Amino acid sequence: MILRWSQTARDDLTDILLHIAADDPATALRFIDGLTAVGEALLDVPRGYPLVDGIRAKDIRRRSYRGYGLYYRVTGERLTVLRVLHGARDVHSLLDKNPATD
């Protein structure tokens, strides 16, 4: 299976990095390393996390990591991380507006 990060997910990671780095650059780098490691670990159990209910986009799953959700889709032999969003955000609205593309 191949892991791919959508451009929107990569932009999300950059935003998270910049937000945390404003207070502590070293912590920001460690946090992003943790998020990306969790993304890579999804390849071990790609369908092991729940589908997200209540959004128009179909077959999107979520894996949580320290208050953030990695929203992803499995298509054939490809796992695409679509978004990385903080749990306090209106995730359903954001995924409906811009779920990202595979």
VOPAGU-2260 file (C-alpha; in pm, 1 decimal, decimal comma):
REM VOPAGU-2260
SITE   aa  ch    i         X         Y         Z
SITE  MET   A    0       0,0       0,0       0,0
SITE  ILE   A    1     114,6     353,4     -81,7
SITE  LEU   A    2      75,4     652,4     150,7
SITE  ARG   A    3      -0,7     991,2      -3,6
SITE  TRP   A    4     -59,5    1326,0     167,6
SITE  SER   A    5    -292,5    1558,2     -24,6
SITE  GLN   A    6    -175,9    1914,2     -80,2
SITE  THR   A    7    -447,4    2028,1     162,6
SITE  ALA   A    8    -315,6    1790,9     431,6
SITE  ARG   A    9      39,1    1917,6     371,5
SITE  ASP   A   10     -91,5    2274,2     406,2
SITE  ASP   A   11    -265,4    2172,0     730,6
SITE  LEU   A   12      66,1    2035,4     864,6
SITE  THR   A   13     242,2    2359,8     774,9
SITE  ASP   A   14     -25,8    2563,7     953,6
SITE  ILE   A   15       2,6    2342,5    1263,0
SITE  LEU   A   16     381,2    2369,8    1258,4
SITE  LEU   A   17     374,0    2750,1    1234,2
SITE  HIS   A   18     110,4    2780,9    1506,2
SITE  ILE   A   19     303,9    2569,1    1757,8
SITE  ALA   A   20     643,9    2708,9    1653,0
SITE  ALA   A   21     532,2    3058,6    1751,0
SITE  ASP   A   22     568,4    2939,1    2112,1
SITE  ASP   A   23     821,3    2656,2    2087,0
SITE  PRO   A   24     993,1    2560,9    1758,9
SITE  ALA   A   25    1143,7    2237,7    1893,3
SITE  THR   A   26     807,1    2116,5    2021,9
SITE  ALA   A   27     650,1    2204,9    1687,7
SITE  LEU   A   28     897,7    1985,1    1499,8
SITE  ARG   A   29     846,5    1693,9    1739,5
SITE  PHE   A   30     469,3    1727,5    1707,5
SITE  ILE   A   31     479,3    1724,4    1327,2
SITE  ASP   A   32     711,8    1422,4    1341,6
SITE  GLY   A   33     451,6    1250,3    1560,0
SITE  LEU   A   34     166,3    1334,8    1323,0
SITE  THR   A   35     356,8    1208,0    1020,6
SITE  ALA   A   36     457,3     889,0    1205,2
SITE  VAL   A   37      90,5     826,6    1286,1
SITE  GLY   A   38      10,8     877,2     917,8
SITE  GLU   A   39     272,8     622,3     818,9
SITE  ALA   A   40     143,9     377,2    1081,5
SITE  LEU   A   41    -197,7     386,0     913,6
SITE  LEU   A   42     -49,5     160,5     648,2
SITE  ASP   A   43     -38,6    -119,6     907,3
SITE  VAL   A   44    -417,0    -110,1     962,3
SITE  PRO   A   45    -565,5     108,6     687,9
SITE  ARG   A   46    -926,5      15,6     761,2
SITE  GLY   A   47    -871,9      -8,6    1136,0
SITE  TYR   A   48   -1016,0     331,8    1222,4
SITE  PRO   A   49   -1379,2     443,2    1206,3
SITE  LEU   A   50   -1555,9     599,0     914,1
SITE  VAL   A   51   -1665,5     958,2     975,0
SITE  ASP   A   52   -2043,9     995,1     980,6
SITE  GLY   A   53   -2237,0    1306,1     888,6
SITE  ILE   A   54   -2034,2    1439,3     596,2
SITE  ARG   A   55   -2110,4    1432,7     225,1
SITE  ALA   A   56   -1774,6    1287,7     123,8
SITE  LYS   A   57   -1787,8     911,0     150,4
SITE  ASP   A   58   -1542,8     658,4     290,3
SITE  ILE   A   59   -1340,0     903,3     498,1
SITE  ARG   A   60   -1183,2     758,5     811,6
SITE  ARG   A   61   -1030,8     931,3    1112,6
SITE  ARG   A   62    -729,4     853,3    1328,6
SITE  SER   A   63    -679,9    1075,3    1635,0
SITE  TYR   A   64    -348,5    1204,6    1761,5
SITE  ARG   A   65    -315,6    1442,0    2058,4
SITE  GLY   A   66    -625,3    1646,8    1983,6
SITE  TYR   A   67    -592,0    1634,3    1605,2
SITE  GLY   A   68    -761,0    1409,4    1353,4
SITE  LEU   A   69    -600,3    1264,2    1046,2
SITE  TYR   A   70    -881,7    1225,9     792,9
SITE  TYR   A   71    -803,8     977,0     521,2
SITE  ARG   A   72    -944,3     756,1     248,6
SITE  VAL   A   73    -836,4     411,1     132,6
SITE  THR   A   74    -875,8     348,9    -239,4
SITE  GLY   A   75    -739,4      24,7    -374,4
SITE  GLU   A   76    -373,0      13,2    -276,3
SITE  ARG   A   77    -351,1     382,2    -188,5
SITE  LEU   A   78    -411,9     553,8     145,3
SITE  THR   A   79    -452,2     930,5     109,4
SITE  VAL   A   80    -445,2    1162,1     410,0
SITE  LEU   A   81    -692,8    1431,0     307,9
SITE  ARG   A   82    -687,8    1669,4     605,5
SITE  VAL   A   83    -523,5    1712,2     947,2
SITE  LEU   A   84    -758,6    1911,3    1170,5
SITE  HIS   A   85    -776,3    2005,1    1537,1
SITE  GLY   A   86   -1073,4    1852,9    1715,7
SITE  ALA   A   87   -1198,2    2193,5    1834,5
SITE  ARG   A   88   -1262,0    2301,8    1475,9
SITE  ASP   A   89   -1589,5    2243,8    1293,0
SITE  VAL   A   90   -1452,9    1935,4    1124,1
SITE  HIS   A   91   -1774,7    1833,7     950,5
SITE  SER   A   92   -1814,1    2175,9     791,3
SITE  LEU   A   93   -1448,4    2184,6     682,6
SITE  LEU   A   94   -1464,7    1837,4     532,6
SITE  ASP   A   95   -1786,5    1923,7     348,8
SITE  LYS   A   96   -1634,1    2248,1     214,5
SITE  ASN   A   97   -1290,4    2114,1     128,1
SITE  PRO   A   98   -1241,9    1742,3     180,5
SITE  ALA   A   99    -936,8    1756,2     -49,4
SITE  THR   A  100    -901,1    1533,1    -347,4
SITE  ASP   A  101    -721,1    1208,9    -387,8
